[in-house]
Amino acid sequence: MGDRLRIWVGIMGNAASLLLYSAPILTFSRVIKKKSVEDFSCVPYIVALLNCLLYTWYGLPVVSRGWENFPLITVNGLGILLEVSFIIIYFWFAAPKRKVKVAAGVLPVVAVFCVAALISAFVFHDHHKRKVFIGSIGLFASVTMYGSPLVVVKQVIETKSVKFMPFYLSLFSFLASSLWMAYGLLSHDLFLASPNLVGSPLGILQLLLYCKYKKRATEQGETTWQFMKNNNQLETDEAKLNQLQLVVHDDATEKS
């Protein structure tokens, strides 16, 4: 029963993570359409790439025992493809200064993964030590990945706008982190459960901020619409009054 539940939670975690990694597609469709990255940050995608690389390696038989963590391989393997695609699109449409920052972020990520993979494969000779080594680095990467939206959260609070914090990205982040936390606990694997203890509350924080500032934006929009409506009505009344005055003036002129 326990293994069956773990497998089903892993499948649901896969689905939620797939939605999480796919959520920026709408954002990058906008980037391609406008041919500009605007004020979007590339940091979350670079950190997510490191996370996907490490946990794909963690799930392979080189680190884990057999295929016990196969769900990690499937979703993070797809995540690598998506994150690389997003970073390439961002790099293509970014200003020269931002391109330098993207390159400066991606190169260390690739270097860290390659070094970690080589050390785990050739220095450690049993699965437990390899899991502890890769899991520790993955723990840091996951916490950073779930914490990277805090940059956007700060922007949301300062601008009081959720323009650059997509709702579905926050929602799927919360769902994925909650499900993988459950999967880690059911697997008795702290390296899978621990980072999601951070990700789940941060997902809730983003959703609360979205609801707060989206509601404010809606109220402001309604106020602006009402003001424009009243202003248009005032202009119409003034036009009618001027027309009536003109008629009265013409009648007075004819009588005289």
Backbone as CSV, one residue per row, in Angstrom:
resi,resn,N_x,N_y,N_z,CA_x,CA_y,CA_z,C_x,C_y,C_z
1,MET,0.836,-1.214,0.000,0.000,0.000,0.000,0.870,1.262,0.000
2,GLY,1.935,1.214,0.830,2.818,2.377,0.927,3.532,2.651,-0.379
3,ASP,4.029,1.593,-1.050,4.726,1.755,-2.325,3.775,2.239,-3.412
4,ARG,2.547,1.705,-3.389,1.560,2.120,-4.399,1.208,3.602,-4.226
5,LEU,1.044,4.037,-2.986,0.749,5.442,-2.716,1.911,6.325,-3.157
6,ARG,3.132,5.864,-2.868,4.323,6.635,-3.253,4.402,6.806,-4.771
7,ILE,4.077,5.718,-5.491,4.116,5.775,-6.956,3.082,6.758,-7.489
8,TRP,1.865,6.720,-6.914,0.815,7.632,-7.376,1.148,9.092,-7.052
9,VAL,1.722,9.316,-5.891,2.144,10.687,-5.536,3.250,11.146,-6.483
10,GLY,4.151,10.207,-6.836,5.213,10.534,-7.793,4.655,10.896,-9.162
11,ILE,3.618,10.177,-9.589,2.986,10.481,-10.887,2.340,11.860,-10.855
12,MET,1.629,12.155,-9.757,1.004,13.477,-9.623,2.067,14.575,-9.524
13,GLY,3.169,14.269,-8.838,4.273,15.220,-8.764,4.871,15.476,-10.130
14,ASN,4.966,14.412,-10.932,5.439,14.557,-12.311,4.546,15.502,-13.102
15,ALA,3.229,15.292,-12.979,2.268,16.124,-13.716,2.366,17.585,-13.278
16,ALA,2.443,17.806,-11.956,2.530,19.175,-11.443,3.834,19.847,-11.872
17,SER,4.937,19.094,-11.840,6.232,19.647,-12.251,6.251,19.957,-13.741
18,LEU,5.598,19.086,-14.521,5.507,19.328,-15.959,4.773,20.634,-16.238
19,LEU,3.678,20.854,-15.493,2.935,22.109,-15.631,3.780,23.304,-15.168
20,LEU,4.560,23.090,-14.097,5.438,24.149,-13.582,6.483,24.534,-14.614
21,TYR,7.135,23.540,-15.201,8.185,23.818,-16.183,7.613,24.372,-17.489
22,SER,6.333,24.046,-17.769,5.703,24.512,-19.006,5.044,25.883,-18.855
23,ALA,4.807,26.309,-17.611,4.090,27.562,-17.361,4.723,28.775,-18.055
24,PRO,6.068,28.891,-18.100,6.665,30.076,-18.748,6.467,30.129,-20.259
25,ILE,5.871,29.104,-20.873,5.656,29.131,-22.318,4.859,30.365,-22.726
26,LEU,3.827,30.706,-21.935,3.024,31.900,-22.230,3.865,33.165,-22.125
27,THR,4.734,33.209,-21.103,5.613,34.368,-20.923,6.542,34.526,-22.117
28,PHE,7.124,33.423,-22.569,8.085,33.518,-23.669,7.393,33.675,-25.025
29,SER,6.132,33.317,-25.113,5.358,33.639,-26.314,5.215,35.153,-26.423
30,ARG,5.015,35.780,-25.282,4.927,37.246,-25.231,6.268,37.882,-25.580
31,VAL,7.360,37.288,-25.070,8.703,37.802,-25.363,8.972,37.733,-26.862
32,ILE,8.628,36.609,-27.494,8.841,36.446,-28.936,7.985,37.431,-29.728
33,LYS,6.738,37.612,-29.278,5.823,38.513,-29.974,6.311,39.958,-29.908
34,LYS,6.784,40.376,-28.734,7.251,41.757,-28.544,8.726,41.926,-28.883
35,LYS,9.433,40.799,-29.056,10.868,40.815,-29.348,11.646,41.570,-28.283
36,SER,11.200,41.375,-27.046,11.833,42.045,-25.909,11.562,41.241,-24.643
37,VAL,12.575,41.168,-23.752,12.396,40.448,-22.476,11.822,41.369,-21.405
38,GLU,11.627,42.657,-21.757,11.085,43.658,-20.828,11.832,43.604,-19.486
39,ASP,11.095,43.494,-18.378,11.729,43.448,-17.061,11.755,42.035,-16.472
40,PHE,11.505,41.031,-17.304,11.551,39.659,-16.815,12.982,39.274,-16.455
41,SER,13.111,38.479,-15.397,14.428,38.016,-14.956,14.694,36.601,-15.467
42,CYS,15.951,36.324,-15.826,16.322,34.988,-16.310,16.816,34.091,-15.175
43,VAL,17.009,34.670,-13.997,17.568,33.923,-12.858,16.760,32.667,-12.521
44,PRO,15.417,32.732,-12.432,14.658,31.513,-12.087,14.882,30.361,-13.059
45,TYR,15.072,30.667,-14.338,15.236,29.624,-15.341,16.637,29.008,-15.284
46,ILE,17.637,29.812,-14.958,19.006,29.305,-14.822,19.108,28.397,-13.595
47,VAL,18.504,28.826,-12.494,18.527,28.023,-11.269,17.726,26.743,-11.467
48,ALA,16.586,26.845,-12.166,15.766,25.659,-12.445,16.533,24.663,-13.316
49,LEU,17.371,25.164,-14.229,18.188,24.280,-15.068,19.153,23.468,-14.208
50,LEU,19.825,24.129,-13.257,20.744,23.411,-12.362,19.984,22.365,-11.552
51,ASN,18.816,22.730,-11.061,17.990,21.804,-10.277,17.620,20.571,-11.101
52,CYS,17.202,20.778,-12.355,16.807,19.663,-13.220,17.999,18.764,-13.555
53,LEU,19.140,19.362,-13.811,20.343,18.586,-14.118,20.727,17.683,-12.937
54,LEU,20.738,18.268,-11.747,21.160,17.514,-10.561,20.189,16.397,-10.212
55,TYR,18.888,16.667,-10.297,17.920,15.640,-9.894,17.705,14.581,-10.978
56,THR,18.008,14.908,-12.223,18.028,13.857,-13.248,19.173,12.892,-12.952
57,TRP,20.330,13.443,-12.606,21.490,12.623,-12.244,21.220,11.831,-10.962
58,TYR,20.538,12.473,-10.011,20.197,11.825,-8.738,19.308,10.603,-8.962
59,GLY,18.405,10.699,-9.951,17.468,9.611,-10.201,18.048,8.453,-10.991
60,LEU,19.161,8.675,-11.688,19.775,7.611,-12.495,20.411,6.538,-11.607
61,PRO,20.552,5.322,-12.118,21.122,4.221,-11.323,22.559,4.459,-10.859
62,VAL,23.229,5.430,-11.465,24.586,5.748,-11.016,24.565,6.216,-9.566
63,VAL,23.530,6.975,-9.202,23.422,7.529,-7.844,22.408,6.742,-7.018
64,SER,21.190,6.620,-7.522,20.152,5.870,-6.805,20.315,4.364,-7.036
65,ARG,19.657,3.590,-6.211,19.702,2.121,-6.364,18.686,1.702,-7.426
66,GLY,19.192,1.223,-8.534,18.297,0.799,-9.610,17.482,1.971,-10.135
67,TRP,16.188,1.712,-10.331,15.293,2.751,-10.862,14.278,3.182,-9.810
68,GLU,14.703,3.205,-8.549,13.785,3.550,-7.463,13.245,4.975,-7.574
69,ASN,14.018,5.859,-8.200,13.582,7.253,-8.355,13.366,7.614,-9.819
70,PHE,12.796,6.662,-10.567,12.566,6.869,-12.001,11.706,8.115,-12.291
71,PRO,10.672,8.437,-11.474,9.873,9.641,-11.749,10.712,10.921,-11.809
72,LEU,11.820,10.943,-11.066,12.696,12.116,-11.102,13.328,12.296,-12.478
73,ILE,13.681,11.181,-13.100,14.376,11.236,-14.390,13.476,11.796,-15.479
74,THR,12.243,11.301,-15.541,11.336,11.695,-16.619,11.013,13.178,-16.582
75,VAL,10.579,13.677,-15.431,10.136,15.066,-15.360,11.309,16.043,-15.425
76,ASN,12.419,15.708,-14.776,13.565,16.626,-14.801,14.298,16.585,-16.138
77,GLY,14.246,15.423,-16.822,14.811,15.352,-18.170,14.074,16.288,-19.117
78,LEU,12.728,16.272,-19.024,11.931,17.190,-19.831,12.166,18.629,-19.382
79,GLY,12.329,18.806,-18.079,12.598,20.141,-17.537,13.877,20.738,-18.108
80,ILE,14.903,19.906,-18.298,16.164,20.387,-18.881,15.916,20.956,-20.274
81,LEU,15.158,20.221,-21.095,14.868,20.678,-22.461,14.121,22.009,-22.459
82,LEU,13.128,22.123,-21.583,12.328,23.346,-21.522,13.149,24.528,-21.026
83,GLU,13.910,24.318,-19.941,14.689,25.425,-19.377,15.760,25.904,-20.351
84,VAL,16.404,24.973,-21.057,17.397,25.360,-22.066,16.728,26.185,-23.166
85,SER,15.525,25.776,-23.581,14.791,26.521,-24.614,14.459,27.925,-24.150
86,PHE,13.995,28.064,-22.907,13.645,29.378,-22.377,14.875,30.286,-22.292
87,ILE,15.986,29.730,-21.846,17.217,30.521,-21.702,17.720,30.986,-23.068
88,ILE,17.618,30.119,-24.070,18.055,30.494,-25.425,17.193,31.626,-25.968
89,ILE,15.867,31.520,-25.773,14.956,32.582,-26.233,15.264,33.888,-25.508
90,TYR,15.456,33.796,-24.189,15.772,34.988,-23.401,17.066,35.627,-23.905
91,PHE,18.087,34.809,-24.124,19.385,35.300,-24.587,19.246,35.977,-25.948
92,TRP,18.420,35.409,-26.808,18.271,35.926,-28.162,17.655,37.332,-28.169
93,PHE,16.664,37.560,-27.319,15.944,38.836,-27.328,16.426,39.825,-26.260
94,ALA,17.404,39.415,-25.456,17.900,40.299,-24.393,18.850,41.356,-24.950
95,ALA,18.955,42.462,-24.209,19.923,43.512,-24.558,21.337,42.974,-24.322
96,PRO,22.337,43.564,-24.971,23.726,43.080,-24.829,24.194,42.907,-23.384
97,LYS,23.885,43.859,-22.521,24.311,43.758,-21.118,23.670,42.560,-20.432
98,ARG,22.401,42.300,-20.745,21.710,41.162,-20.139,22.235,39.834,-20.688
99,LYS,22.657,39.839,-21.945,23.240,38.623,-22.516,24.497,38.217,-21.760
100,VAL,25.282,39.196,-21.377,26.494,38.923,-20.593,26.120,38.301,-19.249
101,LYS,25.059,38.832,-18.614,24.613,38.304,-17.326,24.091,36.874,-17.456
102,VAL,23.381,36.605,-18.557,22.864,35.252,-18.787,24.015,34.268,-18.942
103,ALA,24.997,34.638,-19.766,26.165,33.771,-19.965,26.920,33.561,-18.662
104,ALA,27.024,34.635,-17.871,27.729,34.550,-16.591,26.981,33.667,-15.592
105,GLY,25.693,33.479,-15.796,24.912,32.614,-14.914,24.890,31.167,-15.375
106,VAL,24.832,30.955,-16.700,24.705,29.602,-17.249,26.021,28.824,-17.160
107,LEU,27.136,29.450,-17.461,28.429,28.755,-17.485,28.789,28.140,-16.125
108,PRO,28.645,28.878,-15.009,28.917,28.254,-13.700,27.971,27.095,-13.383
109,VAL,26.721,27.193,-13.825,25.750,26.116,-13.594,26.203,24.826,-14.279
110,VAL,26.600,24.940,-15.542,27.083,23.768,-16.288,28.353,23.212,-15.642
111,ALA,29.237,24.111,-15.222,30.497,23.690,-14.601,30.244,22.954,-13.283
112,VAL,29.348,23.488,-12.451,29.027,22.867,-11.163,28.454,21.468,-11.376
113,PHE,27.539,21.334,-12.330,26.942,20.022,-12.589,27.979,19.018,-13.071
114,CYS,28.818,19.412,-14.021,29.834,18.492,-14.569,30.797,18.019,-13.477
115,VAL,31.256,18.953,-12.645,32.174,18.599,-11.565,31.489,17.663,-10.567
116,ALA,30.240,17.983,-10.191,29.498,17.153,-9.234,29.270,15.744,-9.785
117,ALA,28.923,15.644,-11.076,28.679,14.334,-11.689,29.958,13.503,-11.726
118,LEU,31.079,14.120,-12.079,32.356,13.398,-12.149,32.809,12.919,-10.765
119,ILE,32.673,13.789,-9.772,33.083,13.414,-8.407,32.222,12.263,-7.886
120,SER,30.899,12.359,-8.096,30.000,11.315,-7.590,30.251,9.982,-8.282
121,ALA,30.638,10.019,-9.554,30.824,8.782,-10.309,32.168,8.109,-10.033
122,PHE,33.206,8.907,-9.812,34.555,8.337,-9.738,35.220,8.412,-8.358
123,VAL,34.728,9.299,-7.506,35.337,9.421,-6.169,34.606,8.542,-5.155
124,PHE,33.263,8.574,-5.195,32.475,7.767,-4.257,32.108,6.431,-4.913
125,HIS,32.169,5.385,-4.129,32.006,4.046,-4.705,30.793,3.286,-4.176
126,ASP,29.873,3.978,-3.489,28.620,3.313,-3.088,27.470,4.301,-3.235
127,HIS,26.290,3.748,-3.388,25.113,4.575,-3.677,24.793,5.549,-2.551
128,HIS,24.959,5.149,-1.324,24.608,6.015,-0.199,25.427,7.311,-0.222
129,LYS,26.739,7.182,-0.395,27.597,8.372,-0.408,27.311,9.252,-1.617
130,ARG,27.025,8.616,-2.734,26.701,9.385,-3.940,25.397,10.161,-3.743
131,LYS,24.408,9.515,-3.117,23.131,10.192,-2.860,23.311,11.348,-1.893
132,VAL,24.132,11.162,-0.880,24.372,12.232,0.088,25.067,13.407,-0.592
133,PHE,26.051,13.118,-1.443,26.800,14.179,-2.120,25.928,14.954,-3.103
134,ILE,25.305,14.238,-4.044,24.454,14.899,-5.046,23.211,15.491,-4.390
135,GLY,22.670,14.781,-3.413,21.479,15.268,-2.713,21.733,16.566,-1.975
136,SER,22.931,16.712,-1.398,23.274,17.945,-0.669,23.351,19.128,-1.621
137,ILE,23.981,18.910,-2.783,24.058,19.986,-3.782,22.671,20.271,-4.349
138,GLY,21.904,19.198,-4.600,20.544,19.368,-5.106,19.648,20.082,-4.116
139,LEU,19.878,19.835,-2.828,19.111,20.516,-1.776,19.325,22.022,-1.858
140,PHE,20.592,22.417,-2.002,20.913,23.843,-2.133,20.289,24.425,-3.400
141,ALA,20.383,23.679,-4.517,19.841,24.155,-5.795,18.321,24.301,-5.730
142,SER,17.648,23.351,-5.071,16.189,23.394,-4.971,15.708,24.558,-4.120
143,VAL,16.399,24.759,-2.991,16.033,25.889,-2.128,16.236,27.203,-2.877
144,THR,17.332,27.281,-3.644,17.598,28.474,-4.445,16.541,28.650,-5.525
145,MET,16.134,27.524,-6.160,15.117,27.593,-7.213,13.793,28.110,-6.664
146,TYR,13.385,27.561,-5.511,12.121,28.008,-4.927,12.239,29.407,-4.327
147,GLY,13.470,29.802,-3.978,13.677,31.129,-3.413,13.904,32.200,-4.452
148,SER,14.290,31.798,-5.697,14.587,32.792,-6.737,13.398,33.696,-7.076
149,PRO,12.143,33.196,-7.008,11.019,34.102,-7.249,10.891,35.224,-6.221
150,LEU,11.663,35.151,-5.116,11.624,36.240,-4.141,12.070,37.558,-4.771
151,VAL,12.919,37.466,-5.822,13.326,38.661,-6.562,12.095,39.297,-7.199
152,VAL,11.247,38.431,-7.775,10.009,38.909,-8.400,9.021,39.376,-7.335
153,VAL,8.988,38.666,-6.199,8.094,39.050,-5.093,8.422,40.462,-4.620
154,LYS,9.712,40.757,-4.508,10.143,42.104,-4.114,9.651,43.133,-5.121
155,GLN,9.752,42.791,-6.407,9.297,43.692,-7.468,7.786,43.907,-7.391
156,VAL,7.058,42.843,-7.087,5.594,42.934,-6.966,5.209,43.876,-5.826
157,ILE,5.889,43.731,-4.674,5.585,44.571,-3.514,5.922,46.033,-3.794
158,GLU,7.061,46.273,-4.471,7.486,47.653,-4.749,6.585,48.328,-5.776
159,THR,6.202,47.593,-6.825,5.388,48.183,-7.893,3.889,48.016,-7.671
160,LYS,3.548,47.114,-6.677,2.131,46.813,-6.423,1.440,46.317,-7.697
161,SER,2.196,45.533,-8.476,1.681,44.981,-9.726,2.152,43.534,-9.877
162,VAL,1.264,42.666,-10.369,1.613,41.252,-10.564,1.943,40.965,-12.026
163,LYS,2.261,42.007,-12.783,2.526,41.872,-14.212,3.628,40.866,-14.504
164,PHE,4.671,40.879,-13.656,5.829,40.032,-13.914,5.887,38.812,-12.985
165,MET,4.740,38.441,-12.387,4.660,37.228,-11.584,3.433,36.435,-12.050
166,PRO,3.599,35.606,-13.093,2.467,34.855,-13.651,1.789,33.979,-12.600
167,PHE,0.461,33.988,-12.615,-0.314,33.238,-11.629,-0.048,31.747,-11.708
168,TYR,-0.071,31.186,-12.922,0.070,29.734,-13.064,1.445,29.247,-12.627
169,LEU,2.469,30.071,-12.800,3.810,29.698,-12.346,3.819,29.549,-10.832
170,SER,3.156,30.468,-10.123,3.076,30.405,-8.666,2.230,29.217,-8.208
171,LEU,1.117,28.979,-8.894,0.218,27.877,-8.533,0.897,26.518,-8.713
172,PHE,1.511,26.317,-9.861,2.152,25.027,-10.142,3.386,24.819,-9.283
173,SER,4.050,25.905,-8.907,5.198,25.806,-7.998,4.740,25.281,-6.645
174,PHE,3.621,25.791,-6.159,3.065,25.324,-4.880,2.649,23.854,-4.962
175,LEU,1.947,23.478,-6.037,1.472,22.092,-6.183,2.642,21.118,-6.303
176,ALA,3.627,21.474,-7.140,4.767,20.581,-7.360,5.569,20.384,-6.079
177,SER,5.858,21.470,-5.375,6.663,21.368,-4.153,5.918,20.571,-3.079
178,SER,4.604,20.735,-2.990,3.822,20.005,-1.986,3.813,18.505,-2.284
179,LEU,3.636,18.156,-3.560,3.581,16.736,-3.942,4.943,16.052,-3.807
180,TRP,6.009,16.747,-4.181,7.341,16.155,-4.059,7.781,16.067,-2.603
181,MET,7.269,16.958,-1.775,7.537,16.845,-0.338,6.895,15.564,0.195
182,ALA,5.664,15.304,-0.232,4.975,14.077,0.184,5.693,12.840,-0.352
183,TYR,6.160,12.920,-1.613,6.880,11.794,-2.221,8.174,11.499,-1.440
184,GLY,8.893,12.562,-1.067,10.130,12.390,-0.310,9.887,11.780,1.056
185,LEU,8.825,12.207,1.710,8.503,11.657,3.029,8.093,10.185,2.928
186,LEU,7.309,9.848,1.902,6.893,8.462,1.710,8.078,7.565,1.327
187,SER,9.074,8.174,0.664,10.271,7.416,0.266,11.338,7.414,1.351
188,HIS,11.061,8.139,2.449,12.037,8.294,3.538,13.349,8.883,3.006
189,ASP,13.196,9.842,2.068,14.349,10.483,1.436,14.309,11.978,1.758
190,LEU,15.120,12.386,2.725,15.121,13.785,3.162,15.632,14.728,2.091
191,PHE,16.455,14.226,1.163,16.988,15.075,0.102,15.911,15.442,-0.917
192,LEU,14.832,14.698,-0.951,13.695,15.035,-1.804,12.655,15.846,-1.044
193,ALA,12.492,15.550,0.243,11.452,16.218,1.038,11.885,17.600,1.529
194,SER,13.133,17.724,1.977,13.598,18.946,2.644,13.445,20.223,1.819
195,PRO,13.927,20.270,0.558,13.818,21.526,-0.190,12.380,21.963,-0.413
196,ASN,11.482,20.989,-0.477,10.079,21.318,-0.721,9.381,21.844,0.528
197,LEU,10.001,21.648,1.688,9.492,22.284,2.906,9.647,23.798,2.823
198,VAL,10.587,24.231,1.974,10.769,25.667,1.718,9.879,26.095,0.552
199,GLY,9.834,25.261,-0.493,9.091,25.611,-1.701,7.602,25.770,-1.490
200,SER,7.015,24.916,-0.669,5.567,24.974,-0.459,5.108,26.279,0.201
201,PRO,5.730,26.709,1.315,5.337,27.999,1.910,5.586,29.190,0.981
202,LEU,6.688,29.147,0.206,6.969,30.237,-0.728,5.914,30.288,-1.831
203,GLY,5.417,29.124,-2.242,4.342,29.087,-3.225,3.074,29.718,-2.689
204,ILE,2.775,29.433,-1.421,1.604,30.040,-0.772,1.764,31.561,-0.702
205,LEU,2.987,32.020,-0.359,3.263,33.461,-0.276,3.011,34.140,-1.619
206,GLN,3.482,33.530,-2.695,3.292,34.113,-4.023,1.807,34.180,-4.388
207,LEU,1.063,33.136,-4.052,-0.368,33.121,-4.368,-1.115,34.199,-3.586
208,LEU,-0.740,34.379,-2.316,-1.381,35.414,-1.495,-1.091,36.802,-2.049
209,LEU,0.169,37.041,-2.437,0.533,38.334,-3.012,-0.205,38.566,-4.322
210,TYR,-0.327,37.509,-5.122,-1.028,37.651,-6.400,-2.482,38.059,-6.163
211,CYS,-3.138,37.368,-5.234,-4.544,37.688,-4.931,-4.686,39.113,-4.423
212,LYS,-3.753,39.540,-3.572,-3.815,40.878,-2.977,-3.668,41.971,-4.033
213,TYR,-2.606,41.875,-4.842,-2.314,42.956,-5.785,-3.127,42.846,-7.065
214,LYS,-3.582,41.639,-7.408,-4.475,41.500,-8.552,-5.813,42.139,-8.240
215,LYS,-6.306,41.938,-7.001,-7.564,42.544,-6.574,-7.451,44.061,-6.583
216,ARG,-6.299,44.563,-6.105,-6.099,46.018,-6.082,-6.081,46.570,-7.496
217,ALA,-5.414,45.842,-8.418,-5.344,46.285,-9.809,-6.728,46.304,-10.441
218,THR,-7.557,45.287,-10.085,-8.920,45.215,-10.609,-9.754,46.384,-10.104
219,GLU,-9.601,46.689,-8.795,-10.334,47.812,-8.215,-9.914,49.133,-8.845
220,GLN,-8.601,49.287,-9.073,-8.109,50.506,-9.702,-8.626,50.625,-11.126
221,GLY,-8.698,49.462,-11.813,-9.207,49.472,-13.181,-10.679,49.880,-13.220
222,GLU,-11.458,49.361,-12.257,-12.876,49.726,-12.192,-13.039,51.205,-11.867
223,THR,-12.186,51.717,-10.965,-12.243,53.141,-10.615,-11.920,54.008,-11.820
224,THR,-10.873,53.599,-12.568,-10.476,54.352,-13.761,-11.587,54.329,-14.801
225,TRP,-12.220,53.136,-14.969,-13.308,53.021,-15.937,-14.482,53.899,-15.539
226,GLN,-14.817,53.925,-14.240,-15.924,54.744,-13.753,-15.619,56.222,-13.948
227,PHE,-14.353,56.596,-13.691,-13.945,57.993,-13.883,-14.079,58.403,-15.343
228,MET,-13.614,57.524,-16.240,-13.703,57.820,-17.674,-15.159,57.901,-18.116
229,LYS,-15.984,57.018,-17.546,-17.406,57.029,-17.889,-18.048,58.339,-17.443
230,ASN,-17.748,58.754,-16.190,-18.297,60.009,-15.676,-17.783,61.198,-16.472
231,ASN,-16.501,61.125,-16.851,-15.893,62.217,-17.611,-16.553,62.340,-18.981
232,ASN,-16.815,61.201,-19.620,-17.475,61.198,-20.926,-18.895,61.737,-20.814
233,GLN,-19.579,61.357,-19.698,-20.942,61.841,-19.480,-20.948,63.350,-19.289
234,LEU,-19.930,63.855,-18.557,-19.819,65.294,-18.319,-19.586,66.031,-19.627
235,GLU,-18.718,65.475,-20.457,-18.449,66.101,-21.761,-19.708,66.116,-22.622
236,THR,-20.500,65.029,-22.559,-21.760,64.958,-23.322,-22.749,66.005,-22.833
237,ASP,-22.869,66.160,-21.497,-23.783,67.152,-20.924,-23.360,68.561,-21.310
238,GLU,-22.054,68.820,-21.294,-21.547,70.141,-21.666,-21.844,70.440,-23.135
239,ALA,-21.708,69.414,-23.972,-21.993,69.594,-25.405,-23.472,69.929,-25.617
240,LYS,-24.354,69.203,-24.876,-25.798,69.462,-24.992,-26.130,70.876,-24.511
241,LEU,-25.487,71.300,-23.407,-25.732,72.634,-22.866,-25.292,73.701,-23.857
242,ASN,-24.135,73.524,-24.458,-23.645,74.487,-25.452,-24.565,74.556,-26.653
243,GLN,-25.088,73.386,-27.065,-26.005,73.345,-28.191,-27.297,74.074,-27.860
244,LEU,-27.809,73.898,-26.607,-29.037,74.564,-26.173,-28.827,76.072,-26.117
245,GLN,-27.680,76.508,-25.605,-27.369,77.936,-25.544,-27.303,78.548,-26.936
246,LEU,-26.782,77.778,-27.889,-26.670,78.252,-29.263,-28.046,78.426,-29.881
247,VAL,-28.952,77.463,-29.592,-30.314,77.548,-30.109,-31.030,78.774,-29.545
248,VAL,-30.882,78.964,-28.215,-31.520,80.115,-27.547,-30.989,81.420,-28.136
249,HIS,-29.685,81.465,-28.367,-29.066,82.673,-28.918,-29.559,82.940,-30.315
250,ASP,-29.742,81.909,-31.118,-30.242,82.073,-32.496,-31.685,82.566,-32.475
251,ASP,-32.514,82.021,-31.541,-33.915,82.463,-31.425,-33.962,83.930,-31.046
252,ALA,-33.136,84.316,-30.118,-33.104,85.722,-29.678,-32.679,86.639,-30.817
253,THR,-31.771,86.179,-31.618,-31.277,86.994,-32.750,-32.375,87.169,-33.782
254,GLU,-33.120,86.094,-34.062,-34.209,86.164,-35.064,-35.315,87.110,-34.603
255,LYS,-35.649,87.057,-33.283,-36.717,87.925,-32.752,-36.311,89.396,-32.821
256,SER,-35.049,89.659,-32.586,-34.601,91.046,-32.614,-34.466,91.543,-34.060
